[in-house]
């Protein structure tokens, strides 16, 4: 557990580093992946399909890969 949560924290770091609008950027990602990023907690069960989709969409929106 925690990979999904960690992926979102990595996305947060990229958003902060690039000084992007947080709510707009995370909202755009959430619309494309189909779930709210704000509702994911550290104890949220990992779902590999969600993680893969999140990384793919984040790369498109942010312009860089999320490891």
C-alpha positions as CSV (number, residue, x, y, z in Angstrom):
1,X,0.0,0.0,0.0
2,X,1.0,3.6,-0.5
3,X,2.2,3.5,-4.2
4,X,-0.9,5.4,-5.4
5,X,-0.5,7.9,-2.6
6,X,3.3,8.3,-3.3
7,X,2.6,8.8,-7.0
8,X,0.2,11.7,-6.1
9,X,2.9,13.2,-3.8
10,X,5.4,13.1,-6.7
11,X,2.8,14.8,-8.9
12,X,2.4,17.5,-6.2
13,X,6.2,18.0,-6.2
14,X,6.3,18.6,-9.9
15,X,3.4,21.0,-9.8
16,X,5.2,22.9,-7.0
17,X,8.5,22.9,-8.8
18,X,6.9,24.2,-12.1
19,X,4.8,26.7,-10.2
20,X,1.6,25.4,-11.8
21,X,-1.9,26.2,-10.5
22,X,-2.5,23.3,-8.1
23,X,-6.3,22.9,-8.3
24,X,-6.5,23.4,-12.0
25,X,-3.7,21.0,-12.7
26,X,-4.8,18.3,-10.3
27,X,-8.4,18.8,-11.5
28,X,-7.4,18.3,-15.1
29,X,-5.5,15.1,-14.2
30,X,-8.4,13.9,-12.1
31,X,-10.9,14.4,-14.9
32,X,-8.8,12.2,-17.2
33,X,-8.1,9.4,-14.8
34,X,-11.6,9.3,-13.4
35,X,-11.1,9.8,-9.7
36,X,-10.3,12.6,-7.3
37,X,-6.7,12.8,-6.3
38,X,-7.7,14.7,-3.1
39,X,-9.5,11.6,-1.8
40,X,-6.5,9.3,-1.9
41,X,-4.9,8.7,1.5
42,X,-1.8,6.9,2.5
43,X,-4.0,3.8,3.5
44,X,-5.9,3.8,0.2
45,X,-5.4,0.3,-1.4
46,X,-3.1,0.3,-4.5
47,X,-4.6,-0.4,-7.8
48,X,-2.0,-0.9,-10.6
49,X,-4.5,0.1,-13.3
50,X,-5.1,3.4,-11.5
51,X,-1.4,4.0,-10.9
52,X,-0.6,3.4,-14.6
53,X,-3.4,5.6,-15.8
54,X,-2.3,8.3,-13.3
55,X,1.3,8.2,-14.5
56,X,0.3,8.3,-18.1
57,X,-2.1,11.3,-17.7
58,X,0.3,13.1,-15.4
59,X,3.0,12.8,-18.1
60,X,0.7,14.3,-20.7
61,X,-0.4,17.2,-18.4
62,X,2.9,18.0,-16.7
63,X,5.2,17.3,-19.6
64,X,7.5,14.9,-17.8
65,X,7.3,11.3,-16.5
66,X,6.4,10.4,-13.0
67,X,8.6,7.5,-11.8
